[in-house]
Every structure is written in structure tokens, then in C-alpha cells.
């Protein structure tokens, strides 16, 4: 069973992602801040990290840098989850070194399909 870490400070978004992933047999972990997300990632070594950019303590780009500096997480796919327009999100994800992006609001079929693309 793949383990997915959701780093999202908006409870409704985090709960929806968790509900969808759990229903599709993924183990999920949820963190509301970047610091908590990094701690959970280091403790649990997820197969995929879904990351919101606007966190209360650190922005997503900074957290990505912190994740990439950790040897045990360096190859973990990190995907931005955003409501930004698709062209902007693709460009931003590529320029900042993310492995990709998933659009919000989540649509179940496309969300699961996208998650599967990014899992090793």
C-alpha cells in the first residue's frame, strides 16, 4: 500500500484528499504546516508528497528545498496541489523543481489518475 503525505492547511481540502485516497486504498498522513509536514515525512518516508504552496509557516517552494536536502526524501516525488490556472501551475512546478501539479478543486477520477502517475 502506497503512503501519501498531504501537506495542506485548509481542512476541507485536506479532508477531501484524504477521503478520496483512503477510499482508493492509499495510506494517508496529513500535516497542516510545513514544519509538521517535514517531520511526518522524515518519520514515515512517504511514497508521494502532495503539497499546498500557501502554508501558514513556510511557503511550498521553501519546504520543497528542505525536503530535497534530506537524503531519505531526496527522491520522493513532491507534487503541488493548487487552484492556480493550469499553464501557470505547470510553469511554476517546473521552475521550482516540483515533480508536477494537481489541480484543485479535486475531481475524484482525475485526482486519482494524477496521483497514480506520480507514484513510483
C-alpha positions in Angstrom: 0.0 0.0 0.0 1.5 3.4 -1.0 1.8 6.0 1.6 0.9 9.6 0.7 1.6 12.7 2.8 -0.8 15.6 2.3 0.6 18.9 3.5 -2.4 21.3 3.4 -3.6 23.9 5.9 -7.2 24.1 4.6 -9.0 21.4 6.5 -11.7 20.9 3.8 -9.1 20.3 1.1 -7.0 18.0 3.3 -10.1 16.0 4.4 -11.3 15.6 0.8 -7.9 14.4 -0.5 -7.6 12.0 2.5 -11.1 10.7 1.9 -10.5 10.1 -1.8 -7.1 8.5 -1.2 -8.3 6.3 1.6 -11.2 5.0 -0.4 -8.7 4.0 -3.1 -6.6 2.1 -0.7 -3.8 4.5 0.0 -2.3 5.1 3.4 -2.5 8.8 4.2 -0.8 11.2 6.5 -1.9 14.8 6.9 0.0 17.9 8.1 -1.3 21.4 8.4 2.1 23.2 8.4 5.4 22.8 6.6 7.2 22.0 9.8 4.7 19.3 10.7 4.9 18.0 7.1 8.7 17.7 7.1 8.6 16.0 10.5 6.0 13.5 9.3 7.9 12.9 6.1 11.1 12.1 7.9 9.3 9.8 10.4 7.3 7.9 7.8 9.1 8.3 4.4 6.1 8.6 2.1 5.9 7.4 -1.5 4.5 10.7 -2.6 4.0 14.2 -1.0 1.1 16.4 -2.1 1.9 19.9 -1.2 -0.1 23.1 -1.0 2.0 26.2 -1.7 0.4 28.6 0.9 1.1 27.2 4.3 1.0 29.2 7.5 4.6 28.8 8.5 6.6 28.3 5.3 5.8 28.5 1.5 5.8 25.4 -0.6 8.9 26.3 -2.5 10.9 26.6 0.7 9.5 23.3 2.0 10.4 21.6 -1.2 14.0 22.8 -0.8 14.0 21.4 2.8 12.7 18.1 1.6 15.2 17.8 -1.2 18.1 18.4 1.3 17.1 15.3 3.3 18.8 12.3 2.0 16.0 9.9 2.8 13.5 12.1 1.0 15.6 13.4 -1.9 13.9 11.1 -4.5 10.4 11.3 -3.1 8.0 12.8 -5.7 6.6 16.1 -4.5 3.5 17.4 -6.3 1.9 20.8 -6.0 -1.8 20.9 -5.4 -3.2 24.2 -6.4 -6.2 26.1 -7.8 -3.9 28.3 -10.0 -4.6 28.3 -13.7 -3.1 25.1 -15.4 -0.5 26.9 -17.5 0.8 28.9 -14.5 0.8 25.9 -12.3 2.8 23.8 -14.8 5.3 26.5 -15.3 5.7 27.2 -11.6 6.0 23.4 -10.8 8.7 23.0 -13.4 10.6 26.2 -12.5 10.7 25.4 -8.7 11.6 21.7 -9.2 8.4 20.0 -8.3 7.6 16.7 -9.9 4.3 18.0 -11.2 1.0 19.5 -10.1 -2.6 18.5 -9.5 -5.5 21.0 -9.9 -7.9 22.0 -7.2 -10.8 21.6 -6.7 -10.3 17.9 -6.8 -12.4 15.8 -9.2 -12.2 12.2 -8.0 -11.3 10.4 -11.2 -8.7 12.9 -12.4 -7.2 13.3 -8.9 -6.7 9.5 -8.5 -5.3 9.3 -12.1 -2.9 12.1 -11.4 -1.8 10.6 -8.1 -1.1 7.2 -9.8 1.1 9.0 -12.4 3.4 10.3 -9.7 3.8 7.2 -7.6 6.9 5.2 -8.2 
